[in-house]
Amino acid sequence: MERKNLYGYIINSSMVVALGIIYLKQINFNTSDVWWNWISLGLIVVILGMLTTVFFILRAQIKAKKKSEEKLLKSQKLLHSIIDNTTNAISVKKINGEYMLANKKYQSIFETYGKDLLGKTDHDMLPKELADRYLEADLEAMKLGEEIQIEEEIEQSDGKHTYLSVKFPLFDINNRVYAIGSISTDITERKMIMESQKTADTFFNISTDSLVIATSEKFLRVNPSLSNLLGYTKEELLNTPFAAYIFPEDLEKTKEAINKLEEGATLVSFQSRWICKDQSIKWLSWNATSDTATGRLYAVVRDITKELLLQNENEKRMNELYENQQKLNMIIENISDGVLVANTDKQVILANEVANELFGIADDSKISIDFSDHFKVLNPHEGKVFPAQNLPAELALGGKITNDIDVLLMNKQTNEIRRVLLSGRPIIDNENYIAAVVVTIKDISRYKRLEAELKKKDQESRRRIGFKSNQSKKEE
């Protein structure tokens, strides 16, 4: 254009100059029309000046237009660069659905269905059902004449993605819609986070354990379980420093525990007392950790009041049971008779020292309650084997009480014989069932020997003094 302007100026100027030269040669300055001649020459000069002025004006306009076009081109390139490099998917469609513009992100979304979108419609690439949904959204934006927001889903190479799309009409100079623009943001990850957050919130609210998020001084969030546990409303717990609810004697150790949490430690089963709204005291167990970056504390809380009461009762009972056991052991060990205690499976669970010595076994569990592993049980009068079913342990397991059954115990290894009196009785539990049996063994061997010796000495003494029996007197 600049060249055309220059060439036009040169040609026109040359023609005007040539015309001026010709006119100068033809005019006569000695005539009476000399003024008109000078005026004509002046007009030629003016025309030449106007041509020069027009030349420079056109030249300036051409340069300005060129700069404007360069600037516009630069702006277009910048705009296209921004559009192509944005993380949002941007597209423009004609009213008939043909793509006029699609940036790289938008092209990448539909690369599964074809890379070149320009001049095509959604129905040329997508399944009919999906294309119909997109077209319906475009028509809705045209109908309303304003932007709309919708969620759109599309299957991509790495799975299904969800996009939040803003669709808006584009108007021409006559205010008529000529195209539909769309800016779509991938919200797949955000939606997953929201779903995860929703699930976490649901878990937080329905948990039977009390869940807490707090600073070192106040609760930031509590679930309904803690409100139900302490009796305060959620607002009361959130708006009041939690130190107000801690039992005064436990306040100092709680502060120390919080300081440890802030340093990065983890609390496990930290126990403290809290004051409920009805002024009752509850023991709470805290499992807590902290986020040192934000200073937030996270805790799971359980009410262990009943457990501690039950534990204290159990400890008290165990102490009483231990004391009773010690007393029983002292009594059993100081009894001169052997004592065996067996469970319903006929396993000896307790034997005193006399019984251990009788059986020659220190390990109580290795003693048999029916003596069969260690002795032959004999009838003292007949010398026959005593029936096992009539032994005190067997009868006691059947609920019967026996006293002083006279038997002989023959050691299977040494054949040593002991004469003993066996007694047995069942131990009944709170539900009236047999829980165990007790068998006592009284060794009367020594007494029987003394009795035999006394009898023998008595007979010898009678003979020495000439004592005669009733039978001898009759013979006389």
Buried (B, 14 or more C-beta within 10 A) or exposed (E): EEEEBEEBBEEBBEEBEEBBEEBEEEBEEEEEEEEEBEEBBEEBEEBBEEBEEBBEEBBEEBEEEEEEEEEEEEEEEEEEEEBBEBEBBBBBBBBEBBBBBBBBBBBBBBEEBEEEBEEBBBBBBBEEEBBEBBBEBBBEBBEEEEEBEBEBEBEBEEEEBBBBBBBBBBEEEEEEBBBBBBBBBBBBEEBEEEEEEEEEEEEBEEBEBBBBBBBBEEBEBBBBBBBEBBBBEBEBBBEEEBEEBBBEEBBEEBEEBBEBBBEEEEBEEBEBBBBEEEEEEBBBBBBBBBEEEEEBBBBBBBBBBEEBEEEEEEEEEEEEEEEEEEEEEEEBEEBEBBBBBBBEEEBBEBBBBBBBEBBEBEEBEEBBBBBEEBBBBBEBEEEEEBEEEEBBBBBBBEEEEBEEBBBBBBBEEEEEBBBBBBBBBBBEEEEEEBEBBBBBBBBBBEEBEEEEEEEEEEEEEEEEEEEEEEEEEEEE
